[in-house]
Every structure is written in structure tokens, then in C-alpha cells.
Amino acid sequence: MASSALGAAARGPTGDGPLDGLLLDITGFTREEAGTGVALATELGQLDAGSRAIYDPRLGDAEHFDWTGAIR
């Protein structure tokens, strides 16, 4: 069965970390892709400018994403 893309206005609220309270635009991702988490480039990160903030779906609530760290 093919994966369906999330709706045109799909958003995932964030919790904790440098992007706390912002909405992630996950438009165009499949449910499976969004379910694996995202790495977002940000100047607000824990590391140098150009680092990525890592957000994973919240356990038991895949509509919300929680900060799990940062990478360069």
C-alpha cells in the first residue's frame, strides 16, 4: 500500500529545545517520514550557526515533536 502524504497545512508543534513552541511544517512528508523525526537547520541551536536541531515524535502523541539534541 502506498503511503499518503500529509495535508497541505500539516504542522507539528514542538516541545523543548531551541524551537520550543514553534510549528514544524511537515507538509508533503508521508506519515512514515514524519514519524521518524526531523533535523532542522537553525541559528538558534545548541551548537554553532548552521547546526541542526533534532526533533522526534512524542511517544504516544505523534502530532507533537520533542527536542532530542543537535548535530553539526
N, C-alpha and C positions, 0 to 999 in steps of 0.2 A: 504494500500500500504506500502510495506517495505521501510525503509529509506536506501538510498545508502550511502556507506562510501565515504569519500573524497579521492582524489587521493593519490598515493604513495608519492608524493612530495608536499603535501598540506602545505602551510605556511601562516601565518597571521602576517603581520608587526605590531609592537607595537608603541604606541604613549604615551609620557609622562611616568612618574614613573621611578622606578629603572631599568627597562629593555628597556628603550626608544631606539627605532631604531632596536632592535633585532627582529628576526623572531621567531614566535611560531610554533613549529612543531605540527600540528593538524592532522597528518596522522592517519588514522584509525577511527577518530571520524565521526559520522554521521553529516549531516548538522544541524540537530536539536540539537545535543550535543554541537557542536562548537558555535551554536547560543545563548547558554545560558551563555557563558563566561567560563573562566578558572581561577584556583587558582594554581599558580606555586611556588614551594619551591625555595627560593633564599637566598643567603648570602648577597645580595645587597639590601634587603628590608628595609622598614621604621622601622621595629621592630627588635628584636633580631635575631641572626642567627637561621635558621630553620623556620622563618616566611614564609608566602605565600603572594605573590603579586597578587592582583585580577585584571584581565583584562576582559572587556566586549566588545562585538562587537560594533563598532561605529554606531551610528544612521545614517541610510541612506547609510552605506558602510560596510556591514558585512564582508568584506575582511580584514578590519583593526580592531585592538583591542586597546582600550584606557584603561589606568590605572584608577581604581576606588577606590583603597585603599589597605589595608593589614590586614591580620589576623594572629593569632598565632596558 
